[in-house]
Structures are given as C-alpha cells and as structure tokens.
Amino acid sequence: MIKILKQLGFLDSEGTPTERYHQYRRPDRSGQILAEGLRDGWKEACLVDTRLNERSQGQLVGIFSSVTGKGEASAQKIASTFKALADKADFESPAGEPTPPVPPSDVPTDDASRQPASPTHENSSGGLTLHQDIHIHLPATTDVAVFTAIFRALRNELVD
C-alpha cells in the first residue's frame, strides 16, 4: 500500500504525507484529488487511453500489460487496484486544475488521524478510507539473527 500511495503522490519518497494527501482528506475534494493521483500515478496508461477509468477489468489488464511489459498476473493486480481506486475517483473534474492550499482549520488534527479506520473501506461521505493491517507469522526459533533479518527486510520494503 505504501508504494501505491507514493505512486499516487499521497506520500513523498520518505513516506511523509504530501499536500495531495491533505487535499484528499477534504470530503469536498477527495474524488477529484484521487483522480489527479491516478492520472499522475499511471501517466503512461492514461496517455494510451484518456478514458482509462471507464474501461472494463479485461481491457485494463490488456492496457497495463502492454504499458508495463509485465505478465498477465501482475497486470491483473495493477488493473484491479486501478479499477477499485478509479471507482471512488471523480474524473469529471478537469485534469490539471490547480489544487488550492488547505486552510489550517480544514486539516484534521493528529488526534483525528489516529482514530481507527473503518473496516468497510468507505466512510459516510462515500470517500475511500485506507486501512492497513500487517500480520507477521514468525518462525519458531531462538536465533535472534533470524528475527533481525526479517524485521530489517520488512523495514526496507515498507520504507522504499
């Protein structure tokens, strides 16, 4: 999920939320901001088909397979991710419309952002909520080096 948020421009390379992320948190703009992120994140595919968000799952698989050069299994995952996000985005707003700055009163406080995410993935305003669970099943061993290697690999994967 971290890589997708970075691809959409919601997180910078260090994993810090960007202005786009803060704009997305505004219910009146979330659909438009998500569409901007999808257009930027899958720029090459959007150049191939400007109505990418209206394509079927099968059509998306073909487009993503040809654009990325990846196999059908990877293209299927990319297509399903794009489709799920595109269903929540507002593509009717013009592309490239400047994103106005968020007034400080519109940005949720840290306390609000620490609230647990809704398990339904959709909040009452119809916007997309993000929820991430990481489950780690560790091997039965007393060798600390094994645990160190596992957690180092996880950190490298999540931070990239």
N, C-alpha and C positions, 0 to 999 in steps of 0.2 A: 504494500500500500504506500509506503514511503516513496518508492521510486515513481509511482503513478502521480502522487501529489507533487513531486518535483517536476515531472514531465508536464503537468498542467500549470505549473508556475505558482502553486499554492505554497510551496516551500522552496527556499533557496538551497544552494549546494551544501550548506551547513545544517540544513534541517530546520531553519528558523522560518516561521510563518512570514509570508510576504504581504504586500499591500493587497494583492489579488485575494489572498485568503481572508483578510479583514473585510474586504468588499463583499465577498461571498457570504459572510456571516450576516449581512443585512438582508432580511427576508424580501425586501422590495427589489433587490438586485441579484439575488443568488442565482436564478436561472440564467440571466444574461452573463454573469461572471463565469459560470460553469461553461457556457457555450464558448466564451472567449478562450478559456483554458483548453477546451477540446480542440478548438481551431489552431491554437498555438502548439499544443502537445502532439497533435497528429497533422502537422502542417503539410507534409508530403502527400498524405492520403486526401486531405482537403483540396489540394491542388489538382489531384486526379479527378475528384468528384466534388463539386461545390455543394451538392445536396447529400453529402455523406450521411447525415443524420436521418435521412428519410429512407435509406436502403435497408433491405432485409438482412437477416443474420447471414444467409448464404452469400449474398452479394458482398457484404462486408468482409467475409472470410477471403473471398477472391481478391478484393482490393488490397487488404492488408498483406496477404501472401505475396502479391506482386510488388507492393511498395517496399516491404521489409526484407523480402527474399528469404523469409523463414518458412518452415514447413507448415503443413496444414494444422497440426495440433497447436502450435504457437499462434498461428493466425486466428484460429478458433478462439483462443483465450483473449487475444487482443480485441477481436471483434465483439465478443460478449461483454468485455469490460467497457468498450466504447459505447455499445448499444445501451447498457444499463445506465451509464452516465448521461448519454445523449437524451434518453427518455425523461430525464429530470431537468435538462437544459432548455433555455429559451433562445432558439435560433432565429426567431422572428425579429429580434432587435438587430439593427445594423451592425455588421462586423467593424471593428476598429473604432467604435465610439469611445472617446476618452473616458477613463474611469475617474470620476471626481474623488477628491480626498474624503476620507471618512472623518466626520466631526468626532471629537473625543467622546461625546455623550452616546454615540451610536456604537462604539466598540465595546463588546462585552468585557466585563471585568474578569480578572483571573479567577475569582471565586465562581463565576458563572461558567467559565470554560472547564472547570474541574468537576462539574456535575456529570454523573454517568450518562453515557449516550443511550438513546432509546434503542431497545432491542429490535424495533420494527424497521429501522433504517429510513423512516420517513417521519418527519415531525408534523405537528398540527398545521403548519402553514404550507405543507406539501413539498418542502425543501428536503434535500438529501442530508442525512446526518451520517457521520463517519464513525464507525466503531471498530476497534481492532483488539483482538484477543490473541495472545501468543501462548501456546501450550508447549512446554518442553518436557519430553519424556527422557530422563537421564538414565544412562546405563547403570547397572548395579556394580559399582566398583569403588575401591578405596583409594585409587590412584588420582591424586589431585590434578595431575598434569592433563588427564582426560577432560576434567571439568573446565580447566583453564582454556584448553584448546577449543572446546565447544562454545564457551562464552565469548572468547576472542573472535571466533568466526561469526557468531551472531552479531556482535557489535560492528564488525566490519561490513556485514551485509546490511544492517539497518541504517548505518550512518552514511553509506555511499549514496 
